[in-house]
Amino acid sequence: MDSGAVSILVGIDGGGTRTRIAVQNGGSLGEPLLVGASSLSRRGVVEVESELRDAVSRAVAAPESVAAVCAGFASAGTRRADYDAILRRIFPAARIRVLTDAELAWRGAFGGEDGIVVISGTGSIAWGRYQRHQARAGGLGPGRDRGSGDWLAAHPGSAAQREAGRDLAALVHDVAAQLAWPQPRVCAVGGVVENVAEVRRALAQSLPWPLAAPRASATAAALSVARSLLDPGPPPSASA
């Protein structure tokens, strides 16, 4: 690639309820777009592709000019090939990398360093890495993730919010035990822990370790990974 050319990068943080899309055009970084769900465990391939294509068309004049795309999706663990195919149809000339939403959140939270991230949005999952080993807990699928937005919708009330926080803490303990990490670094992200104070409070009280603030958003991490697809060196940090 011509080192003097301006590269358009796209970062996607796809969830079961909302999807955030960030575009970086050279040094210009626009506000992330917020669109509908892009989880293939909840919507079909045609619906997800249409949602993403329509959103991208509002942010990028010529999707075929996009150089690299990194996207994280909640169901990428089992549907990675489908997501890859969707993105290649939308961005025919781009280098593409598909991650799970959990790994993408972890990359944003810790900048690729060791840590455990617990996510509570539409679903819930904990994902971590320690000394090159990875582990996860939760992420069972629609209606089965305790401590998630789905679960809270089916169990309204403040008592359920306190219980949800303990359930999320249990996911963190599970991952820490799998990694044999006695003093892990922990971060919590997602719509539930960010917007439901009682859940976050119960989560923090149920952990013997402090909750760290995330270093960057998932879309920032996605843009950083997209940039690394064009540059073999260490990816610089981004903010989105």
C-alpha positions as CSV (number, residue, x, y, z in Angstrom):
1,M,0.0,0.0,0.0
2,D,1.2,3.5,-0.8
3,S,2.4,4.9,2.5
4,G,1.3,8.4,1.4
5,A,-2.3,7.3,0.8
6,V,-5.1,8.1,3.2
7,S,-6.5,4.9,4.7
8,I,-10.2,4.7,5.7
9,L,-10.6,2.4,8.7
10,V,-13.9,1.1,10.2
11,G,-14.4,-0.3,13.7
12,I,-17.6,-2.1,14.7
13,D,-18.8,-3.0,18.2
14,G,-21.8,-5.2,17.5
15,G,-24.3,-6.2,20.2
16,G,-27.6,-7.8,20.7
17,T,-29.5,-4.5,21.1
18,R,-27.2,-1.8,19.7
19,T,-24.2,-1.6,17.3
20,R,-21.6,1.2,17.3
21,I,-19.7,1.9,14.1
22,A,-16.6,4.2,14.1
23,V,-14.9,5.5,10.9
24,Q,-11.4,7.0,10.7
25,N,-10.5,8.7,7.5
26,G,-6.8,9.6,7.7
27,G,-6.6,11.9,10.8
28,S,-10.3,12.6,10.9
29,L,-12.4,10.6,13.4
30,G,-16.1,11.1,13.4
31,E,-18.6,10.4,16.1
32,P,-19.5,6.7,16.3
33,L,-22.9,5.8,14.7
34,L,-25.4,4.0,16.9
35,V,-27.6,1.6,15.0
36,G,-29.7,-1.6,15.7
37,A,-28.7,-5.1,16.7
38,S,-26.2,-7.1,14.8
39,S,-26.1,-10.4,16.7
40,L,-26.8,-13.4,14.5
41,S,-28.2,-15.2,17.5
42,R,-31.1,-12.8,17.4
43,R,-31.4,-11.7,13.7
44,G,-30.9,-13.3,10.3
45,V,-27.9,-12.8,8.0
46,V,-30.0,-10.6,5.6
47,E,-31.2,-8.4,8.4
48,V,-27.8,-7.9,9.9
49,E,-26.1,-7.2,6.6
50,S,-28.8,-4.7,5.7
51,E,-28.4,-2.9,9.1
52,L,-24.7,-2.7,8.7
53,R,-24.8,-1.7,5.0
54,D,-27.3,1.1,5.6
55,A,-25.3,2.5,8.5
56,V,-22.0,2.3,6.6
57,S,-23.5,4.1,3.6
58,R,-24.3,7.1,5.9
59,A,-20.7,7.3,7.2
60,V,-18.6,6.2,4.1
61,A,-19.2,7.6,0.6
62,A,-17.6,4.6,-1.0
63,P,-17.4,1.4,1.1
64,E,-15.1,-0.1,-1.6
65,S,-12.5,2.5,-0.6
66,V,-12.3,1.2,3.0
67,A,-8.8,-0.3,3.7
68,A,-9.4,-2.3,6.9
69,V,-12.2,-3.3,9.1
70,C,-12.2,-4.8,12.6
71,A,-15.5,-5.9,14.1
72,G,-16.6,-7.6,17.3
73,F,-19.9,-9.4,17.5
74,A,-21.7,-11.2,20.4
75,S,-22.1,-14.4,18.4
76,A,-18.8,-14.4,16.5
77,G,-17.6,-17.4,18.5
78,T,-20.0,-19.6,16.5
79,R,-20.8,-17.5,13.5
80,R,-17.4,-16.0,12.6
81,A,-17.5,-17.2,8.9
82,D,-21.0,-15.7,8.4
83,Y,-19.8,-12.3,9.8
84,D,-16.7,-12.5,7.7
85,A,-18.8,-13.1,4.6
86,I,-21.1,-10.2,5.4
87,L,-18.2,-7.7,5.9
88,R,-16.5,-8.8,2.7
89,R,-19.7,-8.2,0.7
90,I,-20.0,-4.7,2.3
91,F,-16.2,-3.9,2.1
92,P,-14.9,-5.8,-1.0
93,A,-11.4,-4.3,-0.9
94,A,-10.8,-4.2,2.8
95,R,-8.6,-6.3,5.1
96,I,-11.0,-7.7,7.7
97,R,-10.7,-9.2,11.1
98,V,-13.7,-10.5,13.1
99,L,-13.5,-10.9,16.9
100,T,-16.0,-11.8,19.6
101,D,-17.4,-8.7,21.4
102,A,-15.8,-10.0,24.6
103,E,-12.3,-10.0,23.2
104,L,-12.9,-6.6,21.6
105,A,-14.1,-5.2,25.0
106,W,-11.0,-6.7,26.7
107,R,-8.7,-5.0,24.1
108,G,-10.4,-1.7,24.8
109,A,-10.4,-2.1,28.6
110,F,-6.7,-3.2,29.0
111,G,-5.0,-2.2,25.7
112,G,-4.1,-5.8,25.0
113,E,-2.5,-6.3,28.4
114,D,-3.5,-9.0,31.0
115,G,-6.9,-8.5,32.6
116,I,-10.5,-9.7,33.0
117,V,-13.4,-7.8,31.5
118,V,-17.0,-8.6,32.5
119,I,-19.7,-7.4,30.1
120,S,-23.3,-6.9,30.9
121,G,-25.4,-5.7,28.0
122,T,-28.2,-7.6,26.3
123,G,-26.2,-10.7,27.4
124,S,-23.4,-11.2,29.9
125,I,-19.9,-12.8,29.7
126,A,-16.5,-12.5,31.3
127,W,-13.4,-12.9,29.2
128,G,-9.8,-12.7,30.3
129,R,-6.1,-13.3,29.5
130,Y,-3.2,-13.9,31.9
131,Q,0.3,-15.0,31.0
132,R,-0.8,-15.9,27.5
133,H,-3.7,-18.0,28.7
134,Q,-7.3,-17.1,27.9
135,A,-10.6,-18.1,29.7
136,R,-14.3,-17.1,29.5
137,A,-17.5,-17.7,31.5
138,G,-21.1,-17.0,30.6
139,G,-22.1,-15.9,27.1
140,L,-24.7,-18.8,27.0
141,G,-27.1,-17.1,24.6
142,P,-30.4,-15.2,24.5
143,G,-32.4,-15.6,27.7
144,R,-29.7,-17.7,29.5
145,D,-27.2,-15.1,30.7
146,R,-27.7,-14.2,34.3
147,G,-26.9,-10.6,35.2
148,S,-27.7,-9.4,31.7
149,G,-30.2,-7.0,30.4
150,D,-32.3,-9.9,29.1
151,W,-32.3,-11.4,32.6
152,L,-33.2,-8.2,34.3
153,A,-36.1,-7.6,31.9
154,A,-37.5,-11.0,33.0
155,H,-36.8,-10.3,36.7
156,P,-37.7,-6.7,37.5
157,G,-37.1,-5.0,40.8
158,S,-34.2,-3.9,43.0
159,A,-33.7,-7.3,44.5
160,A,-33.0,-8.8,41.1
161,Q,-30.5,-5.9,40.4
162,R,-28.5,-6.9,43.5
163,E,-28.6,-10.5,42.5
164,A,-27.4,-9.6,39.0
165,G,-24.4,-7.9,40.4
166,R,-23.5,-11.1,42.3
167,D,-24.0,-13.2,39.2
168,L,-21.6,-11.0,37.2
169,A,-19.0,-11.3,40.0
170,A,-19.4,-15.1,39.9
171,L,-18.4,-14.9,36.2
172,V,-15.2,-13.0,37.1
173,H,-14.4,-15.4,39.9
174,D,-14.8,-18.3,37.4
175,V,-12.4,-16.8,34.8
176,A,-9.9,-15.9,37.5
177,A,-10.0,-19.5,38.8
178,Q,-9.5,-20.8,35.3
179,L,-6.5,-18.6,34.8
180,A,-5.1,-19.4,38.3
181,W,-4.8,-15.6,38.8
182,P,-5.0,-14.7,42.5
183,Q,-5.0,-10.9,42.1
184,P,-6.5,-10.1,38.7
185,R,-7.1,-6.7,37.1
186,V,-10.9,-6.4,36.5
187,C,-13.0,-4.0,34.4
188,A,-16.8,-4.0,33.9
189,V,-18.4,-2.6,30.8
190,G,-21.8,-2.7,29.0
191,G,-25.1,-0.9,29.2
192,V,-26.3,-2.6,32.4
193,V,-23.2,-2.0,34.6
194,E,-22.8,1.5,33.1
195,N,-26.4,2.6,33.6
196,V,-27.8,0.5,36.5
197,A,-26.1,1.8,39.6
198,E,-27.4,-1.0,41.9
199,V,-25.9,-3.7,39.6
200,R,-22.5,-2.1,39.5
201,R,-22.6,-1.5,43.2
202,A,-23.4,-5.1,43.9
203,L,-20.8,-6.3,41.5
204,A,-18.1,-4.2,43.1
205,Q,-19.1,-5.3,46.6
206,S,-19.0,-9.0,45.5
207,L,-15.4,-8.8,44.3
208,P,-12.3,-8.7,46.4
209,W,-10.5,-6.7,43.7
210,P,-11.2,-3.1,42.6
211,L,-12.9,-2.4,39.3
212,A,-10.6,-0.5,37.0
213,A,-11.8,2.1,34.5
214,P,-11.5,1.0,30.8
215,R,-8.6,2.5,28.9
216,A,-10.7,2.9,25.8
217,S,-14.0,2.0,24.2
218,A,-14.6,-1.1,22.1
219,T,-14.8,1.0,18.9
220,A,-11.4,2.5,19.7
221,A,-10.0,-0.9,20.1
222,A,-11.6,-2.0,16.8
223,L,-10.0,0.9,15.0
224,S,-6.6,0.1,16.5
225,V,-6.9,-3.5,15.3
226,A,-8.0,-2.4,11.9
227,R,-5.0,-0.1,11.7
228,S,-2.7,-3.0,12.7
229,L,-3.9,-4.9,9.6
230,L,-2.2,-2.3,7.5
231,D,0.8,-1.8,9.7
232,P,3.0,-4.8,10.9
233,G,4.2,-2.7,13.8
234,P,2.5,-2.3,17.2
235,P,-0.9,-0.7,16.8
236,P,-1.1,2.8,18.2
237,S,-3.8,3.7,20.7
238,A,-7.1,5.3,19.5
239,S,-10.0,7.1,21.1
240,A,-13.5,6.8,19.8
